[in-house]
Amino acid sequence: MADVPITDLTVPTRYWHALGNGRIQCDLCPRFCKLLEGQRGLCFVRGRQQDQIVLATYGRSSGFCIDPIEKKPLNHFLPGTPVLSFGTAGCNLACKFCQNWDVSKSRETDTLADQATPEVIARAAQRLGCASVAFTYNDPVIFLEYAVDVADACHELRIQAVAVTAGEICPEPRAEFFRHMDAANVDLKGFTEDFYRRICGGELGAVLDTLRYLKHETDVWFESTTLLIPGENDADRELDAMTRWVVDELGPDVPLHFTAFHPDYKMMDKVPTPASTLARARRIAMANGVRYAYTGNVHDEDGGSTRCHACGERLIGRDWFVLKEWNLTPEGHCAGCGTPCAGRFQSRPGAWGARRVPVRLRDFAAEPAAAASSLRIV
């Protein structure tokens, strides 16, 4: 599929089956959209055309940007390195608090302004010095075919593939998707089915299954993020249950990120999350045995830094997305006591810092010399 021209924006997919009532069911995610000819699923980018389910956004993006890897957020995966980030349009959830709603809820194909084949993206990442490419801004499971092809092209150039996902995906496509990923951040949006149904239009059970799958059946490095919304998913009892489940089912080494909500989309009536709420969630997690718990979307150097779970040494000091300290050995062990720190580390940290650099990818030739003239950083 990597050879599909970028002008052919519709490609066939595998995960569907015909029903007996004239409809076709999409089997990518637990929504199981049942479609008549010409209809699209809730995600908007997968729909029925000529009696099959097709992906309508292959080769098109809502934009490219170089970010710090810590922004995904991934604190234990190639710290300090730049990642080339992009998304498409649409989403298979309906979160009322969506912070990227202009992209994930878009129903306008004009949102997809940039066009690029998987090979173009991989070459661009290489020339820009990015250690990885991230599928983000909207959930990559809905553009699985495109994401998989981009990941394969990146691997050809020794560039890692990162998925930022809500984890709402069925078992068979999940296995294919994550087989091509090197790292992931999974949104664990809350810890009750009521919250998922009422606020997200999803299923908690499906996300927990994805987290278990990543831990026990893959080598993908993954971390988890929970956006805490005042009065919705920030109660002590829920945070206690969530973090106990993580330790029991995934182990103590999976990093958890508790991030601050700001009023957006359909939840403009909520107040922003106080920093004290994030600190409280972090304390609960660590009391329950989580070794690496972080706060995000607030200025909190201690809550953003990595400490050795054995001796308390600050292993990676962070001020927002800037690395201030590095006390890991080249093998990824604590320089003080020698205890391993869970993660995927280079022998030396990256120095990208907090920069966010928008990038435009032109449809440039395969030859590096020709590519250089077509690549613009803006």
KOLNU-954691 format. One record per residue (C-alpha): residue number from 1; x, y, z. Coordinates in pm, whole numbers, plus 50000, padded with zeros to 5 digits. Layout:
<rs>
 num  east north    up
 NUM     X     Y     Z
...
</rs>
This chain:
<rs>
 num  east north    up
   1 50000 50000 50000
   2 50300 50229 50035
   3 50302 50278 49657
   4 49951 50429 49647
   5 49984 50779 49492
   6 49888 51061 49723
   7 49621 51167 49477
   8 49439 50839 49542
   9 49299 50932 49882
  10 49066 50634 49916
  11 49211 50290 49984
  12 49041 49962 50075
  13 49059 49825 50429
  14 49048 49475 50576
  15 48849 49495 50897
  16 48482 49464 50804
  17 48221 49206 50715
  18 47885 49200 50539
  19 47567 49163 50744
  20 47251 48994 50627
  21 47046 49313 50616
  22 47228 49491 50335
  23 47468 49670 50567
  24 47843 49629 50613
  25 47991 49636 50962
  26 48325 49804 51028
  27 48525 49585 51266
  28 48812 49824 51341
  29 48686 49948 51677
  30 48418 49852 51931
  31 48169 50100 51782
  32 48100 49844 51504
  33 47943 50101 51270
  34 47689 49936 51038
  35 47685 50120 50709
  36 47482 50147 50391
  37 47646 50247 50062
  38 47787 50598 50084
  39 47770 50622 50462
  40 48069 50697 50688
  41 48130 50576 51040
  42 48146 50800 51344
  43 48519 50846 51283
  44 48426 51006 50945
  45 48736 50876 50766
  46 48622 50515 50720
  47 48313 50457 50513
  48 48133 50226 50273
  49 48213 50259 49906
  50 48144 49998 49636
  51 48044 49737 49897
  52 48358 49759 50108
  53 48496 49977 50387
  54 48755 50226 50265
  55 48988 50477 50429
  56 48928 50819 50275
  57 49234 51006 50408
  58 49536 50798 50307
  59 49832 51023 50230
  60 49688 51346 50372
  61 49757 51520 50701
  62 49624 51809 50906
  63 49984 51931 50936
  64 50335 51837 51046
  65 50532 51971 51340
  66 50856 51888 51519
  67 50788 51848 51893
  68 50986 51734 52195
  69 50910 51367 52259
  70 50810 51464 52614
  71 50508 51644 52469
  72 50341 51322 52355
  73 50389 51267 52658
  74 50668 51010 52671
  75 50924 51063 52948
  76 51102 50728 52926
  77 51142 50698 52549
  78 51445 50867 52390
  79 51433 51170 52627
  80 51524 51506 52483
  81 51486 51401 52119
  82 51271 51566 51850
  83 50974 51383 51703
  84 50801 51463 51373
  85 50431 51472 51464
  86 50122 51461 51246
  87 49759 51357 51240
  88 49473 51340 50992
  89 49108 51419 51071
  90 48827 51250 51259
  91 48810 51030 51569
  92 48625 50719 51682
  93 48542 50873 52022
  94 48320 51170 52106
  95 48496 51323 52405
  96 48317 51636 52523
  97 48646 51776 52654
  98 48852 51717 52339
  99 49153 51950 52336
 100 49216 51891 51963
 101 48854 51912 51851
 102 48932 52131 51549
 103 49118 51832 51402
 104 48961 51525 51561
 105 48603 51644 51511
 106 48664 51791 51168
 107 48423 51698 50890
 108 48596 51918 50633
 109 48844 51754 50400
 110 49011 52094 50363
 111 49148 52033 50714
 112 49382 51783 50548
 113 49612 52038 50393
 114 49943 51853 50368
 115 50000 51555 50142
 116 50281 51305 50180
 117 50357 50944 50102
 118 50503 50729 50380
 119 50846 50747 50215
 120 50836 51128 50203
 121 50753 51145 50573
 122 51035 50906 50664
 123 51290 51098 50455
 124 51173 51427 50603
 125 51212 51292 50956
 126 51562 51170 50874
 127 51673 51499 50719
 128 51526 51698 51008
 129 51716 51489 51262
 130 51405 51343 51425
 131 51455 51019 51616
 132 51090 50923 51571
 133 50762 51000 51396
 134 50444 51031 51605
 135 50087 50970 51496
 136 49901 51218 51714
 137 49652 51512 51726
 138 49380 51259 51642
 139 49371 50885 51704
 140 49588 50690 51457
 141 49389 50368 51487
 142 49130 50519 51250
 143 49397 50567 50980
 144 49564 50233 51057
 145 49665 50155 50698
 146 49842 50489 50653
 147 50007 50475 50997
 148 50138 50123 50940
 149 50289 50216 50604
 150 50452 50528 50749
 151 50594 50323 51037
 152 50741 50069 50795
 153 50899 50343 50584
 154 51047 50498 50899
 155 51192 50168 51013
 156 51374 50139 50681
 157 51564 50454 50785
 158 51602 50349 51152
 159 51343 50599 51271
 160 51104 50492 51547
 161 50723 50501 51526
 162 50511 50641 51810
 163 50132 50613 51853
 164 49932 50851 52070
 165 49601 50672 52106
 166 49292 50623 52318
 167 49323 50247 52272
 168 48967 50189 52143
 169 49042 49919 51887
 170 48939 49558 51832
 171 49182 49268 51893
 172 49269 49173 51533
 173 49346 49523 51401
 174 49511 49603 51735
 175 49763 49326 51679
 176 49845 49454 51331
 177 49866 49817 51440
 178 50098 49771 51737
 179 50316 49519 51553
 180 50451 49822 51364
 181 50486 50060 51662
 182 50788 50114 51886
 183 50623 50327 52155
 184 50279 50446 52254
 185 50102 50674 52492
 186 49755 50546 52575
 187 49487 50777 52714
 188 49322 50619 53015
 189 49054 50885 53027
 190 48888 50775 53349
 191 48819 50460 53544
 192 48443 50409 53527
 193 48227 50286 53243
 194 47985 50569 53322
 195 48253 50831 53251
 196 48349 50662 52923
 197 47989 50629 52803
 198 47866 50969 52919
 199 48168 51189 52848
 200 48366 51001 52581
 201 48119 50783 52393
 202 48350 50487 52444
 203 48417 50179 52653
 204 48659 50153 52944
 205 48687 49776 52903
 206 48828 49806 52551
 207 49100 50044 52669
 208 49197 49820 52960
 209 49222 49528 52717
 210 49458 49734 52498
 211 49677 49821 52797
 212 49695 49456 52903
 213 49775 49356 52546
 214 50061 49606 52522
 215 50211 49489 52849
 216 50182 49116 52810
 217 50189 49051 52434
 218 50416 49316 52278
 219 50756 49480 52316
 220 50609 49827 52262
 221 50723 50080 52521
 222 50411 50253 52651
 223 50304 50515 52900
 224 49955 50628 53000
 225 49790 50967 53038
 226 49480 51074 53229
 227 49341 51425 53180
 228 49184 51508 53517
 229 48856 51701 53492
 230 48727 51860 53814
 231 48422 51676 53943
 232 48428 51413 53669
 233 48723 51172 53706
 234 48939 51320 53983
 235 48792 51166 54299
 236 49034 50995 54538
 237 48839 50669 54519
 238 48861 50655 54138
 239 49229 50749 54132
 240 49302 50488 54396
 241 49121 50218 54197
 242 49290 50320 53872
 243 49643 50322 54007
 244 49595 49996 54198
 245 49473 49836 53874
 246 49779 49965 53687
 247 50020 49816 53940
 248 49830 49486 53962
 249 49773 49439 53588
 250 50061 49625 53421
 251 50326 49643 53690
 252 50488 49934 53874
 253 50713 50048 53588
 254 50449 50187 53350
 255 50476 50569 53374
 256 50151 50752 53446
 257 50089 51114 53345
 258 49821 51320 53519
 259 49751 51629 53310
 260 49546 51943 53362
 261 49218 52006 53181
 262 49128 52346 53042
 263 48774 52437 52929
 264 48727 52343 52564
 265 48482 52208 52305
 266 48162 52102 52485
 267 48290 52145 52841
 268 48337 52518 52857
 269 48146 52529 53187
 270 48416 52339 53378
 271 48697 52512 53566
 272 49063 52437 53486
 273 49226 52163 53688
 274 49411 52298 53993
 275 49777 52200 54023
 276 49692 52059 54366
 277 49465 51799 54203
 278 49751 51671 53987
 279 49983 51658 54288
 280 49720 51464 54482
 281 49678 51212 54198
 282 50053 51169 54183
 283 50074 51103 54558
 284 49797 50842 54537
 285 49968 50667 54246
 286 50305 50653 54419
 287 50149 50535 54746
 288 49997 50247 54550
 289 50334 50146 54407
 290 50356 50336 54077
 291 50727 50414 54038
 292 50699 50688 53777
 293 50408 50930 53814
 294 50411 51272 53648
 295 50209 51592 53633
 296 50150 51774 53305
 297 50011 52097 53158
 298 50133 52281 53471
 299 50472 52414 53573
 300 50594 52155 53824
 301 50963 52065 53802
 302 50941 51792 54064
 303 50625 51645 53913
 304 50786 51642 53569
 305 51118 51490 53672
 306 51221 51124 53689
 307 51358 50985 54014
 308 51518 50652 54097
 309 51256 50441 54271
 310 51526 50280 54487
 311 51737 50569 54622
 312 51539 50880 54522
 313 51817 51027 54305
 314 51687 51266 54041
 315 51766 51079 53720
 316 51618 51322 53467
 317 51540 51676 53576
 318 51281 51855 53362
 319 51157 52211 53349
 320 50855 52187 53121
 321 51009 52007 52820
 322 51370 52110 52884
 323 51608 51854 53036
 324 51803 52010 53322
 325 51973 51704 53476
 326 52083 51363 53349
 327 52201 51108 53603
 328 52157 50789 53403
 329 52444 50567 53300
 330 52477 50477 52930
 331 52299 50151 53018
 332 51999 50338 53165
 333 52083 50277 53531
 334 52082 50520 53823
 335 52425 50682 53842
 336 52399 50682 54221
 337 52292 50330 54318
 338 52295 50139 53987
 339 51923 50051 53986
 340 51783 50018 53631
 341 51530 50278 53521
 342 51252 50137 53305
 343 51242 50280 52955
 344 51417 50309 52620
 345 51715 50539 52661
 346 52003 50649 52444
 347 52352 50662 52593
 348 52324 51041 52597
 349 52012 51260 52621
 350 51883 51463 52331
 351 51903 51842 52340
 352 51595 51944 52141
 353 51440 52133 52433
 354 51091 52284 52423
 355 51089 52399 52062
 356 50781 52345 51847
 357 50858 52387 51479
 358 50582 52364 51214
 359 50701 52189 50896
 360 50564 52180 50541
 361 50634 51869 50339
 362 50632 51910 49965
 363 50595 51621 49723
 364 50967 51608 49652
 365 51174 51361 49457
 366 51336 51054 49608
 367 51687 51187 49556
 368 51817 51364 49870
 369 51945 51662 49671
 370 51605 51716 49515
 371 51430 51660 49847
 372 51631 51931 50017
 373 51487 52202 49794
 374 51129 52089 49858
 375 51141 52068 50238
 376 51048 52382 50428
 377 51059 52457 50799
 378 50822 52744 50879
</rs>
